[in-house]
Amino acid sequence: MDVDCFEKWAENWEVSAESKVVAGIFVKELIGKNSKYILDLACGKGILRDYLCSNLPEAEVVYVDKAFAMIKGLKEIYPDEMALRGEGENIPFGEDKFDVVIIFNSFPHFMDKEKTISECYRVLRKGGRLIVGHSMTPKEINQLHKDVGPEVAEHQLPEKESFIKMFTKSGFNNIEYFVNDYFYVMGFK
């Protein structure tokens, strides 16, 4: 993940109302109610936090982001949460730790997407799920990144076939790819 732009943008980082609505849908409908250990990877300032706490009050959630400024911002809002600096290409946990890894509104920013998916597989328990999602469609987010400018112009969501191939290569099964007003791809270990 190219962290420099996020270090710079973190102080004024705002989450759209649309993103908040989709975040709630993701937590309610895609994360299993029996999930006890959840990794919010590339968590930003914690957009999923309130939804996770209200829908899964017994779950232990760990928030990880590569941008120190994002982790700092999350800790200022939620000082009691476990938030660490780390990256998807080298997740700072051992094998078989989490029931769910969720990457929301951030997957285009991982430079080595295949390695990130492989790392997610490594840290998931058997039967665990990886959810990669965005509050916009792939076409919309890819165009937005091009329009924002050179810092994120190349930060794109892969095509469906590339996602399926990366998930399958890492060992995931029962892969579900969904696009409507928002997007997600989910696979199980």
C-alpha positions as protocol buffer text, in pm:
chain_id: "A"
residue {
  index: 1
  type: MET
  ca { x: 0 y: 0 z: 0 }
}
residue {
  index: 2
  type: ASP
  ca { x: 131 y: 342 z: -94 }
}
residue {
  index: 3
  type: VAL
  ca { x: 107 y: 495 z: 249 }
}
residue {
  index: 4
  type: ASP
  ca { x: 235 y: 849 z: 189 }
}
residue {
  index: 5
  type: CYS
  ca { x: -89 y: 992 z: 54 }
}
residue {
  index: 6
  type: PHE
  ca { x: -288 y: 840 z: 343 }
}
residue {
  index: 7
  type: GLU
  ca { x: -50 y: 982 z: 600 }
}
residue {
  index: 8
  type: LYS
  ca { x: -112 y: 1321 z: 442 }
}
residue {
  index: 9
  type: TRP
  ca { x: -490 y: 1283 z: 405 }
}
residue {
  index: 10
  type: ALA
  ca { x: -566 y: 1121 z: 743 }
}
residue {
  index: 11
  type: GLU
  ca { x: -624 y: 1439 z: 941 }
}
residue {
  index: 12
  type: ASN
  ca { x: -907 y: 1552 z: 713 }
}
residue {
  index: 13
  type: TRP
  ca { x: -1032 y: 1204 z: 622 }
}
residue {
  index: 14
  type: GLU
  ca { x: -1411 y: 1199 z: 601 }
}
residue {
  index: 15
  type: VAL
  ca { x: -1636 y: 901 z: 536 }
}
residue {
  index: 16
  type: SER
  ca { x: -1938 y: 951 z: 312 }
}
residue {
  index: 17
  type: ALA
  ca { x: -2290 y: 874 z: 431 }
}
residue {
  index: 18
  type: GLU
  ca { x: -2313 y: 615 z: 152 }
}
residue {
  index: 19
  type: SER
  ca { x: -2000 y: 439 z: 279 }
}
residue {
  index: 20
  type: LYS
  ca { x: -2145 y: 426 z: 630 }
}
residue {
  index: 21
  type: VAL
  ca { x: -2467 y: 266 z: 503 }
}
residue {
  index: 22
  type: VAL
  ca { x: -2278 y: 3 z: 304 }
}
residue {
  index: 23
  type: ALA
  ca { x: -2044 y: -60 z: 600 }
}
residue {
  index: 24
  type: GLY
  ca { x: -2349 y: -143 z: 810 }
}
residue {
  index: 25
  type: ILE
  ca { x: -2481 y: -380 z: 544 }
}
residue {
  index: 26
  type: PHE
  ca { x: -2146 y: -558 z: 521 }
}
residue {
  index: 27
  type: VAL
  ca { x: -2125 y: -614 z: 894 }
}
residue {
  index: 28
  type: LYS
  ca { x: -2489 y: -724 z: 935 }
}
residue {
  index: 29
  type: GLU
  ca { x: -2513 y: -948 z: 631 }
}
residue {
  index: 30
  type: LEU
  ca { x: -2166 y: -1079 z: 550 }
}
residue {
  index: 31
  type: ILE
  ca { x: -1994 y: -1135 z: 884 }
}
residue {
  index: 32
  type: GLY
  ca { x: -2128 y: -1446 z: 1054 }
}
residue {
  index: 33
  type: LYS
  ca { x: -2292 y: -1400 z: 1394 }
}
residue {
  index: 34
  type: ASN
  ca { x: -2061 y: -1665 z: 1540 }
}
residue {
  index: 35
  type: SER
  ca { x: -1749 y: -1470 z: 1444 }
}
residue {
  index: 36
  type: LYS
  ca { x: -1540 y: -1416 z: 1756 }
}
residue {
  index: 37
  type: TYR
  ca { x: -1207 y: -1292 z: 1616 }
}
residue {
  index: 38
  type: ILE
  ca { x: -1216 y: -1030 z: 1342 }
}
residue {
  index: 39
  type: LEU
  ca { x: -938 y: -846 z: 1162 }
}
residue {
  index: 40
  type: ASP
  ca { x: -1032 y: -511 z: 1004 }
}
residue {
  index: 41
  type: LEU
  ca { x: -742 y: -474 z: 761 }
}
residue {
  index: 42
  type: ALA
  ca { x: -663 y: -127 z: 622 }
}
residue {
  index: 43
  type: CYS
  ca { x: -914 y: 0 z: 875 }
}
residue {
  index: 44
  type: GLY
  ca { x: -855 y: 371 z: 825 }
}
residue {
  index: 45
  type: LYS
  ca { x: -1004 y: 560 z: 1116 }
}
residue {
  index: 46
  type: GLY
  ca { x: -1245 y: 278 z: 1200 }
}
residue {
  index: 47
  type: ILE
  ca { x: -1548 y: 309 z: 970 }
}
residue {
  index: 48
  type: LEU
  ca { x: -1659 y: -44 z: 1066 }
}
residue {
  index: 49
  type: ARG
  ca { x: -1601 y: -11 z: 1439 }
}
residue {
  index: 50
  type: ASP
  ca { x: -1947 y: 102 z: 1555 }
}
residue {
  index: 51
  type: TYR
  ca { x: -2122 y: -157 z: 1337 }
}
residue {
  index: 52
  type: LEU
  ca { x: -1896 y: -435 z: 1461 }
}
residue {
  index: 53
  type: CYS
  ca { x: -1950 y: -340 z: 1825 }
}
residue {
  index: 54
  type: SER
  ca { x: -2328 y: -315 z: 1796 }
}
residue {
  index: 55
  type: ASN
  ca { x: -2379 y: -629 z: 1585 }
}
residue {
  index: 56
  type: LEU
  ca { x: -2108 y: -849 z: 1735 }
}
residue {
  index: 57
  type: PRO
  ca { x: -2061 y: -724 z: 2092 }
}
residue {
  index: 58
  type: GLU
  ca { x: -1876 y: -1039 z: 2203 }
}
residue {
  index: 59
  type: ALA
  ca { x: -1628 y: -1034 z: 1914 }
}
residue {
  index: 60
  type: GLU
  ca { x: -1265 y: -939 z: 1959 }
}
residue {
  index: 61
  type: VAL
  ca { x: -1172 y: -701 z: 1678 }
}
residue {
  index: 62
  type: VAL
  ca { x: -823 y: -598 z: 1579 }
}
residue {
  index: 63
  type: TYR
  ca { x: -775 y: -292 z: 1358 }
}
residue {
  index: 64
  type: VAL
  ca { x: -469 y: -276 z: 1133 }
}
residue {
  index: 65
  type: ASP
  ca { x: -360 y: -2 z: 894 }
}
residue {
  index: 66
  type: LYS
  ca { x: -29 y: 78 z: 731 }
}
residue {
  index: 67
  type: ALA
  ca { x: -74 y: 454 z: 776 }
}
residue {
  index: 68
  type: PHE
  ca { x: 33 y: 560 z: 1124 }
}
residue {
  index: 69
  type: ALA
  ca { x: -186 y: 871 z: 1096 }
}
residue {
  index: 70
  type: MET
  ca { x: -495 y: 655 z: 1036 }
}
residue {
  index: 71
  type: ILE
  ca { x: -418 y: 439 z: 1342 }
}
residue {
  index: 72
  type: LYS
  ca { x: -358 y: 754 z: 1546 }
}
residue {
  index: 73
  type: GLY
  ca { x: -693 y: 894 z: 1428 }
}
residue {
  index: 74
  type: LEU
  ca { x: -872 y: 571 z: 1518 }
}
residue {
  index: 75
  type: LYS
  ca { x: -714 y: 565 z: 1865 }
}
residue {
  index: 76
  type: GLU
  ca { x: -818 y: 928 z: 1924 }
}
residue {
  index: 77
  type: ILE
  ca { x: -1180 y: 836 z: 1852 }
}
residue {
  index: 78
  type: TYR
  ca { x: -1173 y: 486 z: 2008 }
}
residue {
  index: 79
  type: PRO
  ca { x: -889 y: 481 z: 2263 }
}
residue {
  index: 80
  type: ASP
  ca { x: -973 y: 135 z: 2399 }
}
residue {
  index: 81
  type: GLU
  ca { x: -960 y: -48 z: 2068 }
}
residue {
  index: 82
  type: MET
  ca { x: -669 y: -270 z: 1968 }
}
residue {
  index: 83
  type: ALA
  ca { x: -520 y: -87 z: 1669 }
}
residue {
  index: 84
  type: LEU
  ca { x: -184 y: -168 z: 1517 }
}
residue {
  index: 85
  type: ARG
  ca { x: 29 y: -46 z: 1234 }
}
residue {
  index: 86
  type: GLY
  ca { x: 75 y: -320 z: 976 }
}
residue {
  index: 87
  type: GLU
  ca { x: 28 y: -406 z: 613 }
}
residue {
  index: 88
  type: GLY
  ca { x: -175 y: -658 z: 421 }
}
residue {
  index: 89
  type: GLU
  ca { x: 126 y: -798 z: 243 }
}
residue {
  index: 90
  type: ASN
  ca { x: 276 y: -900 z: 579 }
}
residue {
  index: 91
  type: ILE
  ca { x: -2 y: -928 z: 839 }
}
residue {
  index: 92
  type: PRO
  ca { x: 150 y: -910 z: 1189 }
}
residue {
  index: 93
  type: PHE
  ca { x: -21 y: -1223 z: 1327 }
}
residue {
  index: 94
  type: GLY
  ca { x: 37 y: -1596 z: 1324 }
}
residue {
  index: 95
  type: GLU
  ca { x: -159 y: -1856 z: 1133 }
}
residue {
  index: 96
  type: ASP
  ca { x: -520 y: -1953 z: 1202 }
}
residue {
  index: 97
  type: LYS
  ca { x: -602 y: -1654 z: 1424 }
}
residue {
  index: 98
  type: PHE
  ca { x: -920 y: -1494 z: 1283 }
}
residue {
  index: 99
  type: ASP
  ca { x: -1273 y: -1602 z: 1190 }
}
residue {
  index: 100
  type: VAL
  ca { x: -1310 y: -1305 z: 953 }
}
residue {
  index: 101
  type: VAL
  ca { x: -1077 y: -1069 z: 773 }
}
residue {
  index: 102
  type: ILE
  ca { x: -1253 y: -772 z: 619 }
}
residue {
  index: 103
  type: ILE
  ca { x: -1099 y: -519 z: 383 }
}
residue {
  index: 104
  type: PHE
  ca { x: -1350 y: -240 z: 329 }
}
residue {
  index: 105
  type: ASN
  ca { x: -1301 y: 57 z: 94 }
}
residue {
  index: 106
  type: SER
  ca { x: -926 y: 1 z: 70 }
}
residue {
  index: 107
  type: PHE
  ca { x: -832 y: -297 z: -148 }
}
residue {
  index: 108
  type: PRO
  ca { x: -734 y: -89 z: -454 }
}
residue {
  index: 109
  type: HIS
  ca { x: -452 y: 64 z: -247 }
}
residue {
  index: 110
  type: PHE
  ca { x: -266 y: -262 z: -184 }
}
residue {
  index: 111
  type: MET
  ca { x: 29 y: -276 z: -420 }
}
residue {
  index: 112
  type: ASP
  ca { x: 60 y: -658 z: -407 }
}
residue {
  index: 113
  type: LYS
  ca { x: -301 y: -769 z: -408 }
}
residue {
  index: 114
  type: GLU
  ca { x: -223 y: -1138 z: -457 }
}
residue {
  index: 115
  type: LYS
  ca { x: 15 y: -1141 z: -158 }
}
residue {
  index: 116
  type: THR
  ca { x: -247 y: -962 z: 53 }
}
residue {
  index: 117
  type: ILE
  ca { x: -511 y: -1224 z: -27 }
}
residue {
  index: 118
  type: SER
  ca { x: -259 y: -1500 z: 48 }
}
residue {
  index: 119
  type: GLU
  ca { x: -174 y: -1340 z: 383 }
}
residue {
  index: 120
  type: CYS
  ca { x: -543 y: -1315 z: 470 }
}
residue {
  index: 121
  type: TYR
  ca { x: -580 y: -1686 z: 400 }
}
residue {
  index: 122
  type: ARG
  ca { x: -283 y: -1758 z: 626 }
}
residue {
  index: 123
  type: VAL
  ca { x: -427 y: -1575 z: 927 }
}
residue {
  index: 124
  type: LEU
  ca { x: -779 y: -1716 z: 889 }
}
residue {
  index: 125
  type: ARG
  ca { x: -899 y: -2019 z: 1082 }
}
residue {
  index: 126
  type: LYS
  ca { x: -1045 y: -2314 z: 892 }
}
residue {
  index: 127
  type: GLY
  ca { x: -1395 y: -2211 z: 786 }
}
residue {
  index: 128
  type: GLY
  ca { x: -1306 y: -1843 z: 819 }
}
residue {
  index: 129
  type: ARG
  ca { x: -1395 y: -1589 z: 555 }
}
residue {
  index: 130
  type: LEU
  ca { x: -1224 y: -1306 z: 373 }
}
residue {
  index: 131
  type: ILE
  ca { x: -1449 y: -1021 z: 265 }
}
residue {
  index: 132
  type: VAL
  ca { x: -1312 y: -760 z: 27 }
}
residue {
  index: 133
  type: GLY
  ca { x: -1566 y: -488 z: -41 }
}
residue {
  index: 134
  type: HIS
  ca { x: -1627 y: -134 z: -144 }
}
residue {
  index: 135
  type: SER
  ca { x: -1916 y: 110 z: -109 }
}
residue {
  index: 136
  type: MET
  ca { x: -1898 y: 178 z: -483 }
}
residue {
  index: 137
  type: THR
  ca { x: -1891 y: -49 z: -787 }
}
residue {
  index: 138
  type: PRO
  ca { x: -1551 y: -141 z: -929 }
}
residue {
  index: 139
  type: LYS
  ca { x: -1614 y: 79 z: -1232 }
}
residue {
  index: 140
  type: GLU
  ca { x: -1704 y: 378 z: -1012 }
}
residue {
  index: 141
  type: ILE
  ca { x: -1410 y: 343 z: -774 }
}
residue {
  index: 142
  type: ASN
  ca { x: -1160 y: 288 z: -1054 }
}
residue {
  index: 143
  type: GLN
  ca { x: -1282 y: 602 z: -1230 }
}
residue {
  index: 144
  type: LEU
  ca { x: -1279 y: 801 z: -905 }
}
residue {
  index: 145
  type: HIS
  ca { x: -917 y: 706 z: -844 }
}
residue {
  index: 146
  type: LYS
  ca { x: -822 y: 814 z: -1196 }
}
residue {
  index: 147
  type: ASP
  ca { x: -1003 y: 1145 z: -1143 }
}
residue {
  index: 148
  type: VAL
  ca { x: -841 y: 1213 z: -803 }
}
residue {
  index: 149
  type: GLY
  ca { x: -500 y: 1232 z: -963 }
}
residue {
  index: 150
  type: PRO
  ca { x: -163 y: 1064 z: -988 }
}
residue {
  index: 151
  type: GLU
  ca { x: -134 y: 967 z: -620 }
}
residue {
  index: 152
  type: VAL
  ca { x: -406 y: 701 z: -656 }
}
residue {
  index: 153
  type: ALA
  ca { x: -478 y: 687 z: -1031 }
}
residue {
  index: 154
  type: GLU
  ca { x: -321 y: 342 z: -1058 }
}
residue {
  index: 155
  type: HIS
  ca { x: -495 y: 210 z: -745 }
}
residue {
  index: 156
  type: GLN
  ca { x: -760 y: 0 z: -915 }
}
residue {
  index: 157
  type: LEU
  ca { x: -989 y: -289 z: -826 }
}
residue {
  index: 158
  type: PRO
  ca { x: -913 y: -596 z: -1037 }
}
residue {
  index: 159
  type: GLU
  ca { x: -1163 y: -746 z: -1279 }
}
residue {
  index: 160
  type: LYS
  ca { x: -1390 y: -1027 z: -1153 }
}
residue {
  index: 161
  type: GLU
  ca { x: -1181 y: -1300 z: -1318 }
}
residue {
  index: 162
  type: SER
  ca { x: -863 y: -1169 z: -1153 }
}
residue {
  index: 163
  type: PHE
  ca { x: -1029 y: -1166 z: -811 }
}
residue {
  index: 164
  type: ILE
  ca { x: -1156 y: -1522 z: -853 }
}
residue {
  index: 165
  type: LYS
  ca { x: -811 y: -1637 z: -970 }
}
residue {
  index: 166
  type: MET
  ca { x: -630 y: -1472 z: -675 }
}
residue {
  index: 167
  type: PHE
  ca { x: -879 y: -1612 z: -420 }
}
residue {
  index: 168
  type: THR
  ca { x: -862 y: -1961 z: -574 }
}
residue {
  index: 169
  type: LYS
  ca { x: -481 y: -1958 z: -595 }
}
residue {
  index: 170
  type: SER
  ca { x: -461 y: -1871 z: -225 }
}
residue {
  index: 171
  type: GLY
  ca { x: -686 y: -2166 z: -135 }
}
residue {
  index: 172
  type: PHE
  ca { x: -1026 y: -2001 z: -86 }
}
residue {
  index: 173
  type: ASN
  ca { x: -1344 y: -2183 z: -186 }
}
residue {
  index: 174
  type: ASN
  ca { x: -1715 y: -2098 z: -213 }
}
residue {
  index: 175
  type: ILE
  ca { x: -1612 y: -1766 z: -365 }
}
residue {
  index: 176
  type: GLU
  ca { x: -1895 y: -1517 z: -409 }
}
residue {
  index: 177
  type: TYR
  ca { x: -1859 y: -1206 z: -627 }
}
residue {
  index: 178
  type: PHE
  ca { x: -2133 y: -942 z: -604 }
}
residue {
  index: 179
  type: VAL
  ca { x: -2182 y: -608 z: -777 }
}
residue {
  index: 180
  type: ASN
  ca { x: -2492 y: -391 z: -752 }
}
residue {
  index: 181
  type: ASP
  ca { x: -2476 y: -43 z: -597 }
}
residue {
  index: 182
  type: TYR
  ca { x: -2168 y: -163 z: -410 }
}
residue {
  index: 183
  type: PHE
  ca { x: -1922 y: -448 z: -447 }
}
residue {
  index: 184
  type: TYR
  ca { x: -1782 y: -742 z: -255 }
}
residue {
  index: 185
  type: VAL
  ca { x: -1599 y: -1065 z: -310 }
}
residue {
  index: 186
  type: MET
  ca { x: -1596 y: -1325 z: -32 }
}
residue {
  index: 187
  type: GLY
  ca { x: -1424 y: -1659 z: 4 }
}
residue {
  index: 188
  type: PHE
  ca { x: -1393 y: -1924 z: 273 }
}
residue {
  index: 189
  type: LYS
  ca { x: -1087 y: -2110 z: 401 }
}
